[in-house]
Amino acid sequence: MSMISDIQYAATRPASFFKTDTDADEPSLFRPALVVAAVAIVGLLSSIPTLLAVAEATPGDAGVFVIISVAVGSLLGVIGPFLSWLIIGGLFFIGSLVFGGDGEFRDLFAVIGWGFAPRVIVPVIGGITGFILISGTNFSDPQQARQLSQMATTGTIGFVNHAVNAGTFIWAGWIWTHAVAQIRNISIQNAGIVVGAVVVVQILLNVGLSFLSASFI
């Protein structure tokens, strides 16, 4: 299969995909790493329109500082998917032990990389909504900055971002559930409990941190 076909197969038919993928001696680590890398690269590219909008909207020396801050944040965001991959893998490994899971961490780490495929949608939507929000905003006006923060968290655009974020986490959770069940030799119900707990925490953290950061503006 081609890489695109594999991603489509994993994202739409994870039960049969992971049964086929794990029939080999050990699951491929390279291909899921490409999936995670794609999320990171798309996130970086999606930040460029926002960066340009910030550069245009921010006056004088303040603009340089804001641009540098956004650029550094975008570069750090490249590391985020890989760090998340490692943390989630560790949580799934530990959680599955409660239900008698067995198997190597390396194999589990490999298969859950496929679950990041739906997450590529998040930076695309985030980049579009971020550009829409920032375009025309005067960052030298504190009132406009506060309004921007409110729109990004509790406004329509904020709701869209939260919905897309939660939706892709749930989609990823569905993929991860089948991956954990297959590779750790536990029931789909028990895998769902492990994965569901992690996904719920992820969604709450993402939404909570968004509101928390907005409260400081």
QUIHU-V766332 format. One record per backbone hydrogen bond with DSSP energy under -1.0 kcal/mol. NH is the residue of the N-H (numbers start at 1). CO is the residue of the C=O. E is the energy in kcal/mol with one decimal. If there is no record, write none. Layout:
BEGIN
nh = {NH,NH}
co = {CO,CO}
e = {E,E}
END
This chain:
BEGIN
nh = {6,7,8,9,10,11,12,13,17,18,19,20,21,22,23,33,34,35,36,37,38,39,40,41,42,43,44,45,46,48,51,52,53,54,55,56,57,58,63,65,66,67,68,69,70,71,72,73,74,75,76,77,80,83,84,85,86,87,88,89,90,91,92,93,94,95,96,100,101,102,108,109,110,111,112,114,116,117,120,121,125,126,127,128,129,130,131,132,133,134,135,137,141,145,146,147,148,149,150,151,152,154,155,158,159,160,161,162,163,164,165,166,167,168,169,170,171,172,173,174,175,176,177,178,179,180,181,182,183,184,186,191,192,193,194,195,196,197,198,199,200,201,202,203,204,205,206,207,208,209,210,211,212,213,214,215,217}
co = {2,3,4,5,6,7,8,9,13,14,15,16,17,18,20,29,30,31,32,33,34,35,36,37,38,39,40,41,42,45,47,48,49,50,51,52,53,54,59,61,62,63,64,65,66,67,68,69,70,71,72,73,76,79,80,81,82,83,84,85,86,87,88,89,90,91,92,97,96,184,104,105,106,107,108,111,113,114,117,118,121,122,123,124,125,126,127,128,129,130,131,134,138,141,142,143,144,145,146,147,148,150,150,151,155,156,157,158,159,160,161,162,163,164,165,166,167,168,169,170,171,172,173,174,175,176,177,178,179,180,181,187,188,189,190,191,192,193,194,195,196,197,198,199,200,201,202,203,204,205,206,207,208,209,210,211,214}
e = {-2.4,-2.3,-2.4,-2.6,-2.9,-2.4,-1.4,-2.7,-2.2,-2.6,-1.2,-2.0,-3.0,-1.9,-1.0,-1.4,-1.5,-1.4,-2.2,-2.4,-2.1,-1.7,-1.9,-2.8,-2.7,-1.9,-1.9,-2.7,-2.6,-1.2,-2.4,-2.4,-2.2,-2.5,-2.1,-1.7,-2.0,-2.0,-1.1,-1.6,-2.5,-2.7,-2.4,-2.4,-2.7,-2.8,-2.8,-2.3,-2.2,-2.3,-2.5,-1.6,-1.1,-2.3,-3.0,-2.2,-1.8,-2.5,-3.0,-2.0,-2.1,-2.4,-2.8,-2.2,-2.5,-2.9,-2.3,-1.8,-2.6,-1.8,-1.7,-3.2,-1.9,-2.1,-2.1,-1.1,-1.4,-1.7,-1.5,-1.6,-2.4,-3.0,-2.5,-1.9,-2.8,-2.4,-2.0,-2.2,-2.5,-2.5,-2.3,-2.6,-1.6,-1.9,-2.3,-2.3,-2.4,-1.9,-2.3,-2.5,-1.9,-2.9,-1.2,-1.5,-2.4,-2.3,-2.4,-2.6,-2.7,-2.6,-2.5,-2.8,-2.8,-2.5,-1.7,-2.4,-2.3,-2.6,-2.6,-1.9,-1.7,-3.2,-2.3,-1.4,-1.9,-3.2,-2.3,-2.1,-2.6,-2.3,-1.2,-2.4,-2.0,-1.6,-2.1,-2.9,-2.7,-2.0,-1.5,-2.8,-2.5,-1.9,-2.2,-2.5,-2.5,-2.6,-2.4,-2.5,-2.9,-2.9,-1.4,-2.0,-2.3,-2.6,-1.6,-1.4,-1.4}
END
